[in-house]
């Protein structure tokens, strides 16, 4: 039981990190595109 809870928590953390990183990269790409395409 505890093992599944730990795996679920780790999965949630990884998903959250991936989501934040994806939005951060996407935001940087949009800012870079705006800077290079006036």
mmCIF entry with sequence, helices, sheets and N, C-alpha, C, O atoms, coordinates in Angstrom:
data_MODEL
# 
_entry.id   MODEL 
# 
_entity.id                         1 
_entity.type                       polymer 
_entity.pdbx_number_of_molecules   1 
# 
_entity_poly.entity_id                      1 
_entity_poly.type                           'polypeptide(L)' 
_entity_poly.nstd_linkage                   no 
_entity_poly.nstd_monomer                   no 
_entity_poly.pdbx_seq_one_letter_code       
;(UNK)(UNK)(UNK)(UNK)(UNK)(UNK)(UNK)(UNK)(UNK)(UNK)(UNK)(UNK)(UNK)(UNK)(UNK)(UNK)
(UNK)(UNK)(UNK)(UNK)(UNK)(UNK)(UNK)(UNK)(UNK)(UNK)(UNK)(UNK)(UNK)(UNK)(UNK)(UNK)
(UNK)(UNK)(UNK)(UNK)(UNK)(UNK)
;
_entity_poly.pdbx_seq_one_letter_code_can   XXXXXXXXXXXXXXXXXXXXXXXXXXXXXXXXXXXXXX 
_entity_poly.pdbx_strand_id                 A 
# 
loop_
_entity_poly_seq.entity_id 
_entity_poly_seq.num 
_entity_poly_seq.mon_id 
_entity_poly_seq.hetero 
1 1  UNK n 
1 2  UNK n 
1 3  UNK n 
1 4  UNK n 
1 5  UNK n 
1 6  UNK n 
1 7  UNK n 
1 8  UNK n 
1 9  UNK n 
1 10 UNK n 
1 11 UNK n 
1 12 UNK n 
1 13 UNK n 
1 14 UNK n 
1 15 UNK n 
1 16 UNK n 
1 17 UNK n 
1 18 UNK n 
1 19 UNK n 
1 20 UNK n 
1 21 UNK n 
1 22 UNK n 
1 23 UNK n 
1 24 UNK n 
1 25 UNK n 
1 26 UNK n 
1 27 UNK n 
1 28 UNK n 
1 29 UNK n 
1 30 UNK n 
1 31 UNK n 
1 32 UNK n 
1 33 UNK n 
1 34 UNK n 
1 35 UNK n 
1 36 UNK n 
1 37 UNK n 
1 38 UNK n 
# 
_struct_asym.id          A 
_struct_asym.entity_id   1 
# 
_struct_conf.conf_type_id            HELX_P 
_struct_conf.id                      HELX_P1 
_struct_conf.pdbx_PDB_helix_id       AA1 
_struct_conf.beg_label_comp_id       UNK 
_struct_conf.beg_label_asym_id       A 
_struct_conf.beg_label_seq_id        2 
_struct_conf.pdbx_beg_PDB_ins_code   ? 
_struct_conf.end_label_comp_id       UNK 
_struct_conf.end_label_asym_id       A 
_struct_conf.end_label_seq_id        36 
_struct_conf.pdbx_end_PDB_ins_code   ? 
_struct_conf.beg_auth_comp_id        UNK 
_struct_conf.beg_auth_asym_id        A 
_struct_conf.beg_auth_seq_id         2 
_struct_conf.end_auth_comp_id        UNK 
_struct_conf.end_auth_asym_id        A 
_struct_conf.end_auth_seq_id         36 
_struct_conf.pdbx_PDB_helix_class    1 
_struct_conf.details                 ? 
_struct_conf.pdbx_PDB_helix_length   35 
# 
_struct_conf_type.id          HELX_P 
_struct_conf_type.criteria    ? 
_struct_conf_type.reference   ? 
# 
loop_
_atom_site.group_PDB 
_atom_site.id 
_atom_site.type_symbol 
_atom_site.label_atom_id 
_atom_site.label_alt_id 
_atom_site.label_comp_id 
_atom_site.label_asym_id 
_atom_site.label_entity_id 
_atom_site.label_seq_id 
_atom_site.pdbx_PDB_ins_code 
_atom_site.Cartn_x 
_atom_site.Cartn_y 
_atom_site.Cartn_z 
_atom_site.occupancy 
_atom_site.B_iso_or_equiv 
_atom_site.pdbx_formal_charge 
_atom_site.auth_seq_id 
_atom_site.auth_comp_id 
_atom_site.auth_asym_id 
_atom_site.auth_atom_id 
_atom_site.pdbx_PDB_model_num 
ATOM 1   N N  . UNK A 1 1  ? 0.841  -1.195 0.000   1.00 0.00 ? 1  UNK A N  1 
ATOM 2   C CA . UNK A 1 1  ? 0.000  0.000  0.000   1.00 0.00 ? 1  UNK A CA 1 
ATOM 3   C C  . UNK A 1 1  ? 0.881  1.251  0.000   1.00 0.00 ? 1  UNK A C  1 
ATOM 4   O O  . UNK A 1 1  ? 0.708  2.143  -0.830  1.00 0.00 ? 1  UNK A O  1 
ATOM 5   N N  . UNK A 1 2  ? 1.820  1.302  0.936   1.00 0.00 ? 2  UNK A N  1 
ATOM 6   C CA . UNK A 1 2  ? 2.679  2.479  1.006   1.00 0.00 ? 2  UNK A CA 1 
ATOM 7   C C  . UNK A 1 2  ? 3.540  2.612  -0.252  1.00 0.00 ? 2  UNK A C  1 
ATOM 8   O O  . UNK A 1 2  ? 3.838  3.720  -0.699  1.00 0.00 ? 2  UNK A O  1 
ATOM 9   N N  . UNK A 1 3  ? 3.932  1.472  -0.813  1.00 0.00 ? 3  UNK A N  1 
ATOM 10  C CA . UNK A 1 3  ? 4.756  1.529  -2.026  1.00 0.00 ? 3  UNK A CA 1 
ATOM 11  C C  . UNK A 1 3  ? 3.963  2.184  -3.162  1.00 0.00 ? 3  UNK A C  1 
ATOM 12  O O  . UNK A 1 3  ? 4.503  3.005  -3.904  1.00 0.00 ? 3  UNK A O  1 
ATOM 13  N N  . UNK A 1 4  ? 2.689  1.823  -3.297  1.00 0.00 ? 4  UNK A N  1 
ATOM 14  C CA . UNK A 1 4  ? 1.879  2.422  -4.356  1.00 0.00 ? 4  UNK A CA 1 
ATOM 15  C C  . UNK A 1 4  ? 1.681  3.918  -4.115  1.00 0.00 ? 4  UNK A C  1 
ATOM 16  O O  . UNK A 1 4  ? 1.694  4.712  -5.056  1.00 0.00 ? 4  UNK A O  1 
ATOM 17  N N  . UNK A 1 5  ? 1.501  4.292  -2.865  1.00 0.00 ? 5  UNK A N  1 
ATOM 18  C CA . UNK A 1 5  ? 1.334  5.715  -2.549  1.00 0.00 ? 5  UNK A CA 1 
ATOM 19  C C  . UNK A 1 5  ? 2.596  6.476  -2.933  1.00 0.00 ? 5  UNK A C  1 
ATOM 20  O O  . UNK A 1 5  ? 2.522  7.573  -3.486  1.00 0.00 ? 5  UNK A O  1 
ATOM 21  N N  . UNK A 1 6  ? 3.747  5.895  -2.640  1.00 0.00 ? 6  UNK A N  1 
ATOM 22  C CA . UNK A 1 6  ? 5.015  6.560  -2.968  1.00 0.00 ? 6  UNK A CA 1 
ATOM 23  C C  . UNK A 1 6  ? 5.175  6.674  -4.484  1.00 0.00 ? 6  UNK A C  1 
ATOM 24  O O  . UNK A 1 6  ? 5.576  7.724  -4.985  1.00 0.00 ? 6  UNK A O  1 
ATOM 25  N N  . UNK A 1 7  ? 4.864  5.604  -5.220  1.00 0.00 ? 7  UNK A N  1 
ATOM 26  C CA . UNK A 1 7  ? 4.969  5.652  -6.680  1.00 0.00 ? 7  UNK A CA 1 
ATOM 27  C C  . UNK A 1 7  ? 4.022  6.705  -7.246  1.00 0.00 ? 7  UNK A C  1 
ATOM 28  O O  . UNK A 1 7  ? 4.385  7.447  -8.158  1.00 0.00 ? 7  UNK A O  1 
ATOM 29  N N  . UNK A 1 8  ? 2.804  6.767  -6.702  1.00 0.00 ? 8  UNK A N  1 
ATOM 30  C CA . UNK A 1 8  ? 1.829  7.750  -7.180  1.00 0.00 ? 8  UNK A CA 1 
ATOM 31  C C  . UNK A 1 8  ? 2.333  9.167  -6.923  1.00 0.00 ? 8  UNK A C  1 
ATOM 32  O O  . UNK A 1 8  ? 2.196  10.040 -7.780  1.00 0.00 ? 8  UNK A O  1 
ATOM 33  N N  . UNK A 1 9  ? 2.916  9.399  -5.749  1.00 0.00 ? 9  UNK A N  1 
ATOM 34  C CA . UNK A 1 9  ? 3.440  10.723 -5.418  1.00 0.00 ? 9  UNK A CA 1 
ATOM 35  C C  . UNK A 1 9  ? 4.591  11.096 -6.350  1.00 0.00 ? 9  UNK A C  1 
ATOM 36  O O  . UNK A 1 9  ? 4.669  12.226 -6.832  1.00 0.00 ? 9  UNK A O  1 
ATOM 37  N N  . UNK A 1 10 ? 5.485  10.136 -6.599  1.00 0.00 ? 10 UNK A N  1 
ATOM 38  C CA . UNK A 1 10 ? 6.616  10.398 -7.500  1.00 0.00 ? 10 UNK A CA 1 
ATOM 39  C C  . UNK A 1 10 ? 6.102  10.706 -8.903  1.00 0.00 ? 10 UNK A C  1 
ATOM 40  O O  . UNK A 1 10 ? 6.602  11.618 -9.561  1.00 0.00 ? 10 UNK A O  1 
ATOM 41  N N  . UNK A 1 11 ? 5.104  9.949  -9.365  1.00 0.00 ? 11 UNK A N  1 
ATOM 42  C CA . UNK A 1 11 ? 4.541  10.176 -10.700 1.00 0.00 ? 11 UNK A CA 1 
ATOM 43  C C  . UNK A 1 11 ? 3.933  11.577 -10.783 1.00 0.00 ? 11 UNK A C  1 
ATOM 44  O O  . UNK A 1 11 ? 4.124  12.279 -11.776 1.00 0.00 ? 11 UNK A O  1 
ATOM 45  N N  . UNK A 1 12 ? 3.203  11.982 -9.745  1.00 0.00 ? 12 UNK A N  1 
ATOM 46  C CA . UNK A 1 12 ? 2.591  13.323 -9.737  1.00 0.00 ? 12 UNK A CA 1 
ATOM 47  C C  . UNK A 1 12 ? 3.665  14.400 -9.786  1.00 0.00 ? 12 UNK A C  1 
ATOM 48  O O  . UNK A 1 12 ? 3.520  15.394 -10.499 1.00 0.00 ? 12 UNK A O  1 
ATOM 49  N N  . UNK A 1 13 ? 4.740  14.207 -9.032  1.00 0.00 ? 13 UNK A N  1 
ATOM 50  C CA . UNK A 1 13 ? 5.825  15.185 -9.008  1.00 0.00 ? 13 UNK A CA 1 
ATOM 51  C C  . UNK A 1 13 ? 6.487  15.269 -10.388 1.00 0.00 ? 13 UNK A C  1 
ATOM 52  O O  . UNK A 1 13 ? 6.766  16.364 -10.878 1.00 0.00 ? 13 UNK A O  1 
ATOM 53  N N  . UNK A 1 14 ? 6.736  14.119 -11.009 1.00 0.00 ? 14 UNK A N  1 
ATOM 54  C CA . UNK A 1 14 ? 7.370  14.119 -12.329 1.00 0.00 ? 14 UNK A CA 1 
ATOM 55  C C  . UNK A 1 14 ? 6.469  14.798 -13.353 1.00 0.00 ? 14 UNK A C  1 
ATOM 56  O O  . UNK A 1 14 ? 6.947  15.560 -14.194 1.00 0.00 ? 14 UNK A O  1 
ATOM 57  N N  . UNK A 1 15 ? 5.159  14.525 -13.286 1.00 0.00 ? 15 UNK A N  1 
ATOM 58  C CA . UNK A 1 15 ? 4.218  15.152 -14.221 1.00 0.00 ? 15 UNK A CA 1 
ATOM 59  C C  . UNK A 1 15 ? 4.217  16.669 -14.011 1.00 0.00 ? 15 UNK A C  1 
ATOM 60  O O  . UNK A 1 15 ? 4.217  17.438 -14.972 1.00 0.00 ? 15 UNK A O  1 
ATOM 61  N N  . UNK A 1 16 ? 4.217  17.086 -12.745 1.00 0.00 ? 16 UNK A N  1 
ATOM 62  C CA . UNK A 1 16 ? 4.208  18.520 -12.453 1.00 0.00 ? 16 UNK A CA 1 
ATOM 63  C C  . UNK A 1 16 ? 5.481  19.183 -12.972 1.00 0.00 ? 16 UNK A C  1 
ATOM 64  O O  . UNK A 1 16 ? 5.424  20.263 -13.561 1.00 0.00 ? 16 UNK A O  1 
ATOM 65  N N  . UNK A 1 17 ? 6.627  18.541 -12.755 1.00 0.00 ? 17 UNK A N  1 
ATOM 66  C CA . UNK A 1 17 ? 7.899  19.093 -13.232 1.00 0.00 ? 17 UNK A CA 1 
ATOM 67  C C  . UNK A 1 17 ? 7.889  19.177 -14.759 1.00 0.00 ? 17 UNK A C  1 
ATOM 68  O O  . UNK A 1 17 ? 8.295  20.189 -15.331 1.00 0.00 ? 17 UNK A O  1 
ATOM 69  N N  . UNK A 1 18 ? 7.426  18.115 -15.413 1.00 0.00 ? 18 UNK A N  1 
ATOM 70  C CA . UNK A 1 18 ? 7.369  18.111 -16.872 1.00 0.00 ? 18 UNK A CA 1 
ATOM 71  C C  . UNK A 1 18 ? 6.445  19.200 -17.399 1.00 0.00 ? 18 UNK A C  1 
ATOM 72  O O  . UNK A 1 18 ? 6.754  19.858 -18.392 1.00 0.00 ? 18 UNK A O  1 
ATOM 73  N N  . UNK A 1 19 ? 5.297  19.389 -16.726 1.00 0.00 ? 19 UNK A N  1 
ATOM 74  C CA . UNK A 1 19 ? 4.340  20.406 -17.162 1.00 0.00 ? 19 UNK A CA 1 
ATOM 75  C C  . UNK A 1 19 ? 4.942  21.801 -17.027 1.00 0.00 ? 19 UNK A C  1 
ATOM 76  O O  . UNK A 1 19 ? 4.838  22.619 -17.941 1.00 0.00 ? 19 UNK A O  1 
ATOM 77  N N  . UNK A 1 20 ? 5.570  22.068 -15.889 1.00 0.00 ? 20 UNK A N  1 
ATOM 78  C CA . UNK A 1 20 ? 6.180  23.381 -15.663 1.00 0.00 ? 20 UNK A CA 1 
ATOM 79  C C  . UNK A 1 20 ? 7.328  23.603 -16.643 1.00 0.00 ? 20 UNK A C  1 
ATOM 80  O O  . UNK A 1 20 ? 7.459  24.685 -17.216 1.00 0.00 ? 20 UNK A O  1 
ATOM 81  N N  . UNK A 1 21 ? 8.161  22.575 -16.836 1.00 0.00 ? 21 UNK A N  1 
ATOM 82  C CA . UNK A 1 21 ? 9.292  22.707 -17.759 1.00 0.00 ? 21 UNK A CA 1 
ATOM 83  C C  . UNK A 1 21 ? 8.783  22.935 -19.181 1.00 0.00 ? 21 UNK A C  1 
ATOM 84  O O  . UNK A 1 21 ? 9.338  23.753 -19.914 1.00 0.00 ? 21 UNK A O  1 
ATOM 85  N N  . UNK A 1 22 ? 7.735  22.218 -19.571 1.00 0.00 ? 22 UNK A N  1 
ATOM 86  C CA . UNK A 1 22 ? 7.172  22.377 -20.912 1.00 0.00 ? 22 UNK A CA 1 
ATOM 87  C C  . UNK A 1 22 ? 6.639  23.788 -21.127 1.00 0.00 ? 22 UNK A C  1 
ATOM 88  O O  . UNK A 1 22 ? 6.874  24.391 -22.174 1.00 0.00 ? 22 UNK A O  1 
ATOM 89  N N  . UNK A 1 23 ? 5.919  24.318 -20.133 1.00 0.00 ? 23 UNK A N  1 
ATOM 90  C CA . UNK A 1 23 ? 5.399  25.677 -20.257 1.00 0.00 ? 23 UNK A CA 1 
ATOM 91  C C  . UNK A 1 23 ? 6.541  26.680 -20.281 1.00 0.00 ? 23 UNK A C  1 
ATOM 92  O O  . UNK A 1 23 ? 6.486  27.667 -21.014 1.00 0.00 ? 23 UNK A O  1 
ATOM 93  N N  . UNK A 1 24 ? 7.584  26.433 -19.480 1.00 0.00 ? 24 UNK A N  1 
ATOM 94  C CA . UNK A 1 24 ? 8.725  27.345 -19.428 1.00 0.00 ? 24 UNK A CA 1 
ATOM 95  C C  . UNK A 1 24 ? 9.437  27.377 -20.782 1.00 0.00 ? 24 UNK A C  1 
ATOM 96  O O  . UNK A 1 24 ? 9.768  28.449 -21.289 1.00 0.00 ? 24 UNK A O  1 
ATOM 97  N N  . UNK A 1 25 ? 9.674  26.188 -21.367 1.00 0.00 ? 25 UNK A N  1 
ATOM 98  C CA . UNK A 1 25 ? 10.343 26.109 -22.673 1.00 0.00 ? 25 UNK A CA 1 
ATOM 99  C C  . UNK A 1 25 ? 9.464  26.764 -23.744 1.00 0.00 ? 25 UNK A C  1 
ATOM 100 O O  . UNK A 1 25 ? 9.960  27.514 -24.585 1.00 0.00 ? 25 UNK A O  1 
ATOM 101 N N  . UNK A 1 26 ? 8.151  26.476 -23.711 1.00 0.00 ? 26 UNK A N  1 
ATOM 102 C CA . UNK A 1 26 ? 7.246  27.037 -24.707 1.00 0.00 ? 26 UNK A CA 1 
ATOM 103 C C  . UNK A 1 26 ? 7.228  28.564 -24.597 1.00 0.00 ? 26 UNK A C  1 
ATOM 104 O O  . UNK A 1 26 ? 7.236  29.264 -25.609 1.00 0.00 ? 26 UNK A O  1 
ATOM 105 N N  . UNK A 1 27 ? 7.205  29.077 -23.359 1.00 0.00 ? 27 UNK A N  1 
ATOM 106 C CA . UNK A 1 27 ? 7.198  30.530 -23.161 1.00 0.00 ? 27 UNK A CA 1 
ATOM 107 C C  . UNK A 1 27 ? 8.489  31.145 -23.710 1.00 0.00 ? 27 UNK A C  1 
ATOM 108 O O  . UNK A 1 27 ? 8.457  32.200 -24.345 1.00 0.00 ? 27 UNK A O  1 
ATOM 109 N N  . UNK A 1 28 ? 9.623  30.482 -23.462 1.00 0.00 ? 28 UNK A N  1 
ATOM 110 C CA . UNK A 1 28 ? 10.902 30.994 -23.961 1.00 0.00 ? 28 UNK A CA 1 
ATOM 111 C C  . UNK A 1 28 ? 10.923 30.979 -25.485 1.00 0.00 ? 28 UNK A C  1 
ATOM 112 O O  . UNK A 1 28 ? 11.435 31.914 -26.101 1.00 0.00 ? 28 UNK A O  1 
ATOM 113 N N  . UNK A 1 29 ? 10.375 29.934 -26.103 1.00 0.00 ? 29 UNK A N  1 
ATOM 114 C CA . UNK A 1 29 ? 10.344 29.855 -27.561 1.00 0.00 ? 29 UNK A CA 1 
ATOM 115 C C  . UNK A 1 29 ? 9.471  30.969 -28.135 1.00 0.00 ? 29 UNK A C  1 
ATOM 116 O O  . UNK A 1 29 ? 9.822  31.578 -29.146 1.00 0.00 ? 29 UNK A O  1 
ATOM 117 N N  . UNK A 1 30 ? 8.335  31.236 -27.491 1.00 0.00 ? 30 UNK A N  1 
ATOM 118 C CA . UNK A 1 30 ? 7.446  32.303 -27.962 1.00 0.00 ? 30 UNK A CA 1 
ATOM 119 C C  . UNK A 1 30 ? 8.143  33.652 -27.836 1.00 0.00 ? 30 UNK A C  1 
ATOM 120 O O  . UNK A 1 30 ? 8.069  34.472 -28.751 1.00 0.00 ? 30 UNK A O  1 
ATOM 121 N N  . UNK A 1 31 ? 8.819  33.893 -26.712 1.00 0.00 ? 31 UNK A N  1 
ATOM 122 C CA . UNK A 1 31 ? 9.531  35.150 -26.513 1.00 0.00 ? 31 UNK A CA 1 
ATOM 123 C C  . UNK A 1 31 ? 10.649 35.283 -27.545 1.00 0.00 ? 31 UNK A C  1 
ATOM 124 O O  . UNK A 1 31 ? 10.864 36.367 -28.088 1.00 0.00 ? 31 UNK A O  1 
ATOM 125 N N  . UNK A 1 32 ? 11.358 34.194 -27.819 1.00 0.00 ? 32 UNK A N  1 
ATOM 126 C CA . UNK A 1 32 ? 12.435 34.223 -28.801 1.00 0.00 ? 32 UNK A CA 1 
ATOM 127 C C  . UNK A 1 32 ? 11.860 34.491 -30.192 1.00 0.00 ? 32 UNK A C  1 
ATOM 128 O O  . UNK A 1 32 ? 12.435 35.260 -30.963 1.00 0.00 ? 32 UNK A O  1 
ATOM 129 N N  . UNK A 1 33 ? 10.737 33.867 -30.513 1.00 0.00 ? 33 UNK A N  1 
ATOM 130 C CA . UNK A 1 33 ? 10.099 34.076 -31.817 1.00 0.00 ? 33 UNK A CA 1 
ATOM 131 C C  . UNK A 1 33 ? 9.670  35.539 -31.970 1.00 0.00 ? 33 UNK A C  1 
ATOM 132 O O  . UNK A 1 33 ? 9.872  36.140 -33.026 1.00 0.00 ? 33 UNK A O  1 
ATOM 133 N N  . UNK A 1 34 ? 9.078  36.110 -30.916 1.00 0.00 ? 34 UNK A N  1 
ATOM 134 C CA . UNK A 1 34 ? 8.659  37.513 -30.968 1.00 0.00 ? 34 UNK A CA 1 
ATOM 135 C C  . UNK A 1 34 ? 9.872  38.429 -31.146 1.00 0.00 ? 34 UNK A C  1 
ATOM 136 O O  . UNK A 1 34 ? 9.784  39.445 -31.836 1.00 0.00 ? 34 UNK A O  1 
ATOM 137 N N  . UNK A 1 35 ? 10.989 38.079 -30.533 1.00 0.00 ? 35 UNK A N  1 
ATOM 138 C CA . UNK A 1 35 ? 12.185 38.915 -30.609 1.00 0.00 ? 35 UNK A CA 1 
ATOM 139 C C  . UNK A 1 35 ? 12.801 38.859 -32.006 1.00 0.00 ? 35 UNK A C  1 
ATOM 140 O O  . UNK A 1 35 ? 13.359 39.848 -32.480 1.00 0.00 ? 35 UNK A O  1 
ATOM 141 N N  . UNK A 1 36 ? 12.698 37.692 -32.670 1.00 0.00 ? 36 UNK A N  1 
ATOM 142 C CA . UNK A 1 36 ? 13.340 37.526 -33.974 1.00 0.00 ? 36 UNK A CA 1 
ATOM 143 C C  . UNK A 1 36 ? 12.367 37.809 -35.117 1.00 0.00 ? 36 UNK A C  1 
ATOM 144 O O  . UNK A 1 36 ? 12.791 37.899 -36.269 1.00 0.00 ? 36 UNK A O  1 
ATOM 145 N N  . UNK A 1 37 ? 11.050 37.953 -34.823 1.00 0.00 ? 37 UNK A N  1 
ATOM 146 C CA . UNK A 1 37 ? 10.052 38.234 -35.859 1.00 0.00 ? 37 UNK A CA 1 
ATOM 147 C C  . UNK A 1 37 ? 9.199  39.429 -35.420 1.00 0.00 ? 37 UNK A C  1 
ATOM 148 O O  . UNK A 1 37 ? 8.108  39.251 -34.878 1.00 0.00 ? 37 UNK A O  1 
ATOM 149 N N  . UNK A 1 38 ? 9.691  40.623 -35.653 1.00 0.00 ? 38 UNK A N  1 
ATOM 150 C CA . UNK A 1 38 ? 8.950  41.818 -35.220 1.00 0.00 ? 38 UNK A CA 1 
ATOM 151 C C  . UNK A 1 38 ? 7.647  42.006 -36.016 1.00 0.00 ? 38 UNK A C  1 
ATOM 152 O O  . UNK A 1 38 ? 6.909  42.962 -35.776 1.00 0.00 ? 38 UNK A O  1 
# 
